[in-house]
């Protein structure tokens, strides 16, 4: 009786384990059938679409000559207008070289004019006249070269905007090509994000939507500015650029948020 009871118990336990395993397997299969292996765009649609605020224009200003920074006119975060002087260098050496080149040019011109008068009197040969004329040309080129270098002693703003970062300090010596300032134009803030490529069937420039910015906790109106130039064939997605529709002083470049973008059929 004891042996029969133990065998019966083991049989029941085995059947229970088999039933449990079958139930788990069936559940996994049902889950797999309910969510078939779809494209990356399907996953993109189902998840939150994030966007980042970007300035319309931004760039890094770099030194074109080797010199000491004399003045930084605008501090970090400060505003400026197109054409304003942002950086001034100490260019006393470059100015001295230009002055020297001008003296050399003046002397060459006097010699050339004297040779011209002598040539009229047949007192100097054509070779000497040509040489003096070539010296004038050489001196003029030297003046132009030094003037061009001196013109790089002040860096003006290429557009209106703000200073994002100062990479140097006043009285610091810089080398040609060294980054000096990060500047940006935040007069218009753009949104960049990724959407499923099949949305191209209804997305067009000018399409209105809303975006909630994390840093402010507020929702702002926006509209599509332009669509990406190509579709990513792997993720079946496309880059989209939009713009905040209006002026909001609290918004800054680098902020991010969640896009609320619905097809026309799904809008209330």
C-alpha beads as a LAMMPS data file, in Angstrom:
LAMMPS data file: protein, C-alpha beads

268 atoms
267 bonds

1 atom types
1 bond types

-500.0 500.0 xlo xhi
-500.0 500.0 ylo yhi
-500.0 500.0 zlo zhi

Masses

1 110.0

Atoms # bond

1 1 1 0.000 0.000 0.000
2 1 1 2.825 2.360 0.789
3 1 1 4.541 1.710 -2.552
4 1 1 1.305 2.145 -4.472
5 1 1 0.589 5.421 -2.650
6 1 1 4.034 6.821 -3.368
7 1 1 3.814 5.888 -7.044
8 1 1 0.416 7.491 -7.292
9 1 1 1.710 10.672 -5.649
10 1 1 4.702 10.850 -8.000
11 1 1 2.417 10.394 -10.996
12 1 1 0.159 13.208 -9.883
13 1 1 3.178 15.480 -9.312
14 1 1 4.577 14.720 -12.765
15 1 1 1.219 15.427 -14.402
16 1 1 0.967 18.712 -12.489
17 1 1 4.434 19.807 -13.601
18 1 1 3.641 18.832 -17.181
19 1 1 0.405 20.782 -17.063
20 1 1 2.125 23.847 -15.607
21 1 1 4.829 23.743 -18.282
22 1 1 2.212 23.439 -21.002
23 1 1 0.275 26.359 -19.579
24 1 1 3.391 28.556 -19.512
25 1 1 4.291 27.551 -23.065
26 1 1 0.759 28.249 -24.257
27 1 1 0.825 31.660 -22.615
28 1 1 4.108 32.532 -24.293
29 1 1 2.794 31.420 -27.688
30 1 1 -0.350 33.476 -27.228
31 1 1 1.738 36.490 -26.301
32 1 1 3.890 35.974 -29.362
33 1 1 0.839 35.755 -31.610
34 1 1 -0.734 38.805 -30.043
35 1 1 2.430 40.872 -30.666
36 1 1 4.046 39.566 -33.849
37 1 1 7.538 40.616 -34.825
38 1 1 6.760 43.914 -36.482
39 1 1 8.874 46.645 -37.973
40 1 1 10.830 49.205 -35.969
41 1 1 8.317 51.853 -37.009
42 1 1 5.604 49.994 -35.079
43 1 1 7.738 50.204 -31.948
44 1 1 8.383 53.869 -32.672
45 1 1 4.666 54.583 -32.894
46 1 1 3.948 52.912 -29.581
47 1 1 6.559 54.787 -27.600
48 1 1 6.804 58.385 -26.442
49 1 1 8.161 60.759 -29.094
50 1 1 10.852 63.006 -27.627
51 1 1 12.009 66.279 -29.125
52 1 1 14.808 68.710 -28.342
53 1 1 14.841 72.480 -28.772
54 1 1 17.609 73.604 -31.109
55 1 1 18.713 77.139 -32.101
56 1 1 18.085 78.133 -35.696
57 1 1 21.760 78.940 -36.206
58 1 1 24.830 78.224 -34.102
59 1 1 28.566 78.201 -34.671
60 1 1 31.992 78.303 -33.052
61 1 1 34.090 81.417 -33.645
62 1 1 37.809 80.635 -33.937
63 1 1 40.966 82.727 -34.103
64 1 1 42.412 83.363 -37.557
65 1 1 45.679 84.801 -36.266
66 1 1 48.013 84.210 -33.343
67 1 1 47.542 87.061 -30.875
68 1 1 46.585 88.006 -27.328
69 1 1 42.914 88.502 -26.522
70 1 1 42.472 92.134 -25.531
71 1 1 38.721 92.227 -24.929
72 1 1 35.676 89.967 -24.885
73 1 1 32.807 92.353 -25.449
74 1 1 29.874 90.081 -24.552
75 1 1 29.790 87.775 -21.490
76 1 1 28.341 84.263 -21.453
77 1 1 24.583 84.437 -21.874
78 1 1 24.816 87.988 -23.186
79 1 1 22.982 89.147 -26.308
80 1 1 24.432 90.819 -29.380
81 1 1 23.359 92.029 -32.793
82 1 1 24.787 91.133 -36.182
83 1 1 27.941 93.133 -36.839
84 1 1 28.737 93.839 -33.185
85 1 1 32.381 93.353 -32.144
86 1 1 32.632 90.215 -30.002
87 1 1 36.406 89.768 -29.671
88 1 1 39.333 92.199 -29.993
89 1 1 42.988 91.163 -30.161
90 1 1 46.141 93.064 -29.255
91 1 1 47.539 93.645 -32.737
92 1 1 50.262 96.200 -32.072
93 1 1 52.807 93.995 -33.889
94 1 1 50.548 93.579 -36.911
95 1 1 49.943 97.348 -36.983
96 1 1 53.702 97.993 -36.929
97 1 1 54.208 95.576 -39.829
98 1 1 51.506 97.368 -41.824
99 1 1 53.113 100.762 -41.140
100 1 1 56.473 99.412 -42.277
101 1 1 54.939 98.021 -45.473
102 1 1 53.350 101.407 -46.241
103 1 1 56.730 103.160 -45.858
104 1 1 58.300 100.608 -48.221
105 1 1 55.505 101.187 -50.741
106 1 1 55.924 104.958 -50.569
107 1 1 59.674 104.633 -51.163
108 1 1 59.140 102.258 -54.112
109 1 1 56.631 104.634 -55.680
110 1 1 59.044 107.580 -55.387
111 1 1 61.792 105.525 -57.064
112 1 1 59.465 104.427 -59.850
113 1 1 58.276 107.987 -60.525
114 1 1 61.887 109.218 -60.608
115 1 1 62.796 106.485 -63.101
116 1 1 59.801 107.443 -65.232
117 1 1 61.101 111.018 -65.516
118 1 1 64.604 109.764 -66.276
119 1 1 63.194 107.434 -68.910
120 1 1 61.555 110.420 -70.618
121 1 1 65.002 112.016 -70.749
122 1 1 66.507 108.728 -71.975
123 1 1 68.699 108.683 -68.891
124 1 1 67.624 105.262 -67.635
125 1 1 67.065 101.981 -69.380
126 1 1 63.787 100.087 -69.686
127 1 1 65.091 97.313 -67.460
128 1 1 65.608 99.692 -64.546
129 1 1 62.158 101.169 -65.104
130 1 1 60.546 97.722 -65.132
131 1 1 62.397 96.697 -61.982
132 1 1 61.226 99.787 -60.105
133 1 1 57.658 99.167 -61.272
134 1 1 57.861 95.552 -60.038
135 1 1 59.086 96.801 -56.656
136 1 1 55.993 98.988 -56.415
137 1 1 53.765 95.999 -57.138
138 1 1 55.552 93.910 -54.528
139 1 1 55.226 96.650 -51.912
140 1 1 51.521 97.057 -52.658
141 1 1 50.979 93.325 -52.174
142 1 1 52.792 93.493 -48.834
143 1 1 50.564 96.345 -47.691
144 1 1 47.422 94.452 -48.723
145 1 1 48.610 91.309 -46.931
146 1 1 49.336 93.134 -43.684
147 1 1 46.053 95.029 -43.913
148 1 1 44.175 91.735 -44.293
149 1 1 45.888 90.332 -41.187
150 1 1 45.081 93.494 -39.245
151 1 1 41.459 93.145 -40.326
152 1 1 41.294 89.846 -38.418
153 1 1 42.144 91.547 -35.136
154 1 1 38.457 92.123 -34.462
155 1 1 35.792 89.427 -34.772
156 1 1 32.270 90.631 -35.473
157 1 1 29.046 88.716 -34.918
158 1 1 27.882 86.967 -38.115
159 1 1 24.271 87.063 -36.887
160 1 1 22.205 88.305 -33.948
161 1 1 22.039 85.986 -30.963
162 1 1 23.638 85.108 -27.633
163 1 1 26.982 83.831 -26.350
164 1 1 26.569 80.213 -25.250
165 1 1 30.135 79.635 -24.017
166 1 1 33.427 81.501 -23.704
167 1 1 36.354 79.201 -24.405
168 1 1 39.097 81.783 -23.726
169 1 1 39.720 84.652 -21.336
170 1 1 41.050 88.177 -21.760
171 1 1 44.861 88.488 -21.918
172 1 1 45.129 84.870 -23.064
173 1 1 47.305 84.191 -26.098
174 1 1 45.572 82.116 -28.764
175 1 1 46.754 80.229 -31.820
176 1 1 45.216 80.285 -35.315
177 1 1 42.239 77.934 -35.443
178 1 1 41.708 77.892 -31.666
179 1 1 37.989 77.999 -30.671
180 1 1 37.026 81.226 -28.906
181 1 1 33.259 81.523 -28.547
182 1 1 30.181 79.351 -28.976
183 1 1 27.332 81.521 -30.232
184 1 1 23.744 80.760 -31.206
185 1 1 20.698 82.447 -32.682
186 1 1 17.736 81.666 -30.438
187 1 1 15.315 84.084 -32.082
188 1 1 13.591 80.993 -33.508
189 1 1 13.776 77.681 -31.651
190 1 1 13.408 74.503 -33.668
191 1 1 12.321 71.031 -32.573
192 1 1 14.056 67.933 -33.896
193 1 1 12.593 64.435 -33.485
194 1 1 12.010 61.105 -35.236
195 1 1 8.623 59.839 -36.489
196 1 1 7.516 56.674 -38.351
197 1 1 8.066 57.013 -42.086
198 1 1 4.493 55.956 -42.868
199 1 1 3.360 59.221 -41.292
200 1 1 4.649 60.901 -44.441
201 1 1 1.256 60.006 -45.940
202 1 1 -0.307 62.866 -43.965
203 1 1 2.551 64.940 -42.479
204 1 1 3.267 68.154 -44.369
205 1 1 5.167 71.394 -43.618
206 1 1 2.881 73.679 -41.657
207 1 1 1.102 70.816 -39.837
208 1 1 0.180 72.057 -36.325
209 1 1 0.711 70.095 -33.116
210 1 1 1.711 70.654 -29.477
211 1 1 4.775 69.833 -27.400
212 1 1 5.148 69.654 -23.613
213 1 1 8.548 70.887 -22.423
214 1 1 9.946 69.098 -19.374
215 1 1 11.851 72.053 -17.927
216 1 1 8.849 74.408 -17.853
217 1 1 6.044 71.873 -17.454
218 1 1 4.035 73.806 -20.044
219 1 1 2.599 72.866 -23.428
220 1 1 3.392 75.026 -26.463
221 1 1 2.012 75.235 -30.007
222 1 1 4.328 74.120 -32.795
223 1 1 4.213 73.433 -36.498
224 1 1 6.177 71.273 -38.899
225 1 1 8.925 73.211 -40.623
226 1 1 10.508 70.605 -42.894
227 1 1 10.779 66.862 -43.373
228 1 1 13.978 64.846 -43.530
229 1 1 15.614 64.252 -46.883
230 1 1 15.603 60.454 -46.563
231 1 1 13.976 57.574 -44.711
232 1 1 16.039 55.237 -42.547
233 1 1 15.278 51.813 -44.111
234 1 1 16.222 49.898 -40.960
235 1 1 14.032 51.744 -38.429
236 1 1 11.524 52.926 -41.070
237 1 1 11.667 56.393 -39.566
238 1 1 12.337 59.914 -40.773
239 1 1 13.750 62.995 -39.073
240 1 1 11.378 65.918 -38.703
241 1 1 12.110 69.563 -37.905
242 1 1 9.451 71.820 -36.446
243 1 1 9.366 75.272 -34.892
244 1 1 7.737 76.725 -31.793
245 1 1 4.806 78.811 -33.002
246 1 1 5.257 82.072 -31.091
247 1 1 7.636 83.806 -28.683
248 1 1 8.115 82.391 -25.194
249 1 1 10.856 83.999 -23.103
250 1 1 11.221 80.998 -20.780
251 1 1 12.262 78.623 -23.562
252 1 1 15.951 77.956 -24.140
253 1 1 17.989 75.874 -26.546
254 1 1 18.718 72.412 -25.179
255 1 1 15.365 71.938 -23.454
256 1 1 13.424 68.820 -24.384
257 1 1 9.915 67.451 -24.133
258 1 1 7.202 65.147 -25.395
259 1 1 5.519 65.666 -28.744
260 1 1 1.766 65.289 -29.114
261 1 1 1.400 64.599 -32.824
262 1 1 -1.747 62.884 -34.063
263 1 1 -2.953 62.066 -37.588
264 1 1 -5.939 64.122 -38.817
265 1 1 -8.336 61.172 -38.313
266 1 1 -7.364 60.834 -34.646
267 1 1 -7.703 64.506 -33.751
268 1 1 -10.826 65.549 -31.797

Bonds

1 1 1 2
2 1 2 3
3 1 3 4
4 1 4 5
5 1 5 6
6 1 6 7
7 1 7 8
8 1 8 9
9 1 9 10
10 1 10 11
11 1 11 12
12 1 12 13
13 1 13 14
14 1 14 15
15 1 15 16
16 1 16 17
17 1 17 18
18 1 18 19
19 1 19 20
20 1 20 21
21 1 21 22
22 1 22 23
23 1 23 24
24 1 24 25
25 1 25 26
26 1 26 27
27 1 27 28
28 1 28 29
29 1 29 30
30 1 30 31
31 1 31 32
32 1 32 33
33 1 33 34
34 1 34 35
35 1 35 36
36 1 36 37
37 1 37 38
38 1 38 39
39 1 39 40
40 1 40 41
41 1 41 42
42 1 42 43
43 1 43 44
44 1 44 45
45 1 45 46
46 1 46 47
47 1 47 48
48 1 48 49
49 1 49 50
50 1 50 51
51 1 51 52
52 1 52 53
53 1 53 54
54 1 54 55
55 1 55 56
56 1 56 57
57 1 57 58
58 1 58 59
59 1 59 60
60 1 60 61
61 1 61 62
62 1 62 63
63 1 63 64
64 1 64 65
65 1 65 66
66 1 66 67
67 1 67 68
68 1 68 69
69 1 69 70
70 1 70 71
71 1 71 72
72 1 72 73
73 1 73 74
74 1 74 75
75 1 75 76
76 1 76 77
77 1 77 78
78 1 78 79
79 1 79 80
80 1 80 81
81 1 81 82
82 1 82 83
83 1 83 84
84 1 84 85
85 1 85 86
86 1 86 87
87 1 87 88
88 1 88 89
89 1 89 90
90 1 90 91
91 1 91 92
92 1 92 93
93 1 93 94
94 1 94 95
95 1 95 96
96 1 96 97
97 1 97 98
98 1 98 99
99 1 99 100
100 1 100 101
101 1 101 102
102 1 102 103
103 1 103 104
104 1 104 105
105 1 105 106
106 1 106 107
107 1 107 108
108 1 108 109
109 1 109 110
110 1 110 111
111 1 111 112
112 1 112 113
113 1 113 114
114 1 114 115
115 1 115 116
116 1 116 117
117 1 117 118
118 1 118 119
119 1 119 120
120 1 120 121
121 1 121 122
122 1 122 123
123 1 123 124
124 1 124 125
125 1 125 126
126 1 126 127
127 1 127 128
128 1 128 129
129 1 129 130
130 1 130 131
131 1 131 132
132 1 132 133
133 1 133 134
134 1 134 135
135 1 135 136
136 1 136 137
137 1 137 138
138 1 138 139
139 1 139 140
140 1 140 141
141 1 141 142
142 1 142 143
143 1 143 144
144 1 144 145
145 1 145 146
146 1 146 147
147 1 147 148
148 1 148 149
149 1 149 150
150 1 150 151
151 1 151 152
152 1 152 153
153 1 153 154
154 1 154 155
155 1 155 156
156 1 156 157
157 1 157 158
158 1 158 159
159 1 159 160
160 1 160 161
161 1 161 162
162 1 162 163
163 1 163 164
164 1 164 165
165 1 165 166
166 1 166 167
167 1 167 168
168 1 168 169
169 1 169 170
170 1 170 171
171 1 171 172
172 1 172 173
173 1 173 174
174 1 174 175
175 1 175 176
176 1 176 177
177 1 177 178
178 1 178 179
179 1 179 180
180 1 180 181
181 1 181 182
182 1 182 183
183 1 183 184
184 1 184 185
185 1 185 186
186 1 186 187
187 1 187 188
188 1 188 189
189 1 189 190
190 1 190 191
191 1 191 192
192 1 192 193
193 1 193 194
194 1 194 195
195 1 195 196
196 1 196 197
197 1 197 198
198 1 198 199
199 1 199 200
200 1 200 201
201 1 201 202
202 1 202 203
203 1 203 204
204 1 204 205
205 1 205 206
206 1 206 207
207 1 207 208
208 1 208 209
209 1 209 210
210 1 210 211
211 1 211 212
212 1 212 213
213 1 213 214
214 1 214 215
215 1 215 216
216 1 216 217
217 1 217 218
218 1 218 219
219 1 219 220
220 1 220 221
221 1 221 222
222 1 222 223
223 1 223 224
224 1 224 225
225 1 225 226
226 1 226 227
227 1 227 228
228 1 228 229
229 1 229 230
230 1 230 231
231 1 231 232
232 1 232 233
233 1 233 234
234 1 234 235
235 1 235 236
236 1 236 237
237 1 237 238
238 1 238 239
239 1 239 240
240 1 240 241
241 1 241 242
242 1 242 243
243 1 243 244
244 1 244 245
245 1 245 246
246 1 246 247
247 1 247 248
248 1 248 249
249 1 249 250
250 1 250 251
251 1 251 252
252 1 252 253
253 1 253 254
254 1 254 255
255 1 255 256
256 1 256 257
257 1 257 258
258 1 258 259
259 1 259 260
260 1 260 261
261 1 261 262
262 1 262 263
263 1 263 264
264 1 264 265
265 1 265 266
266 1 266 267
267 1 267 268
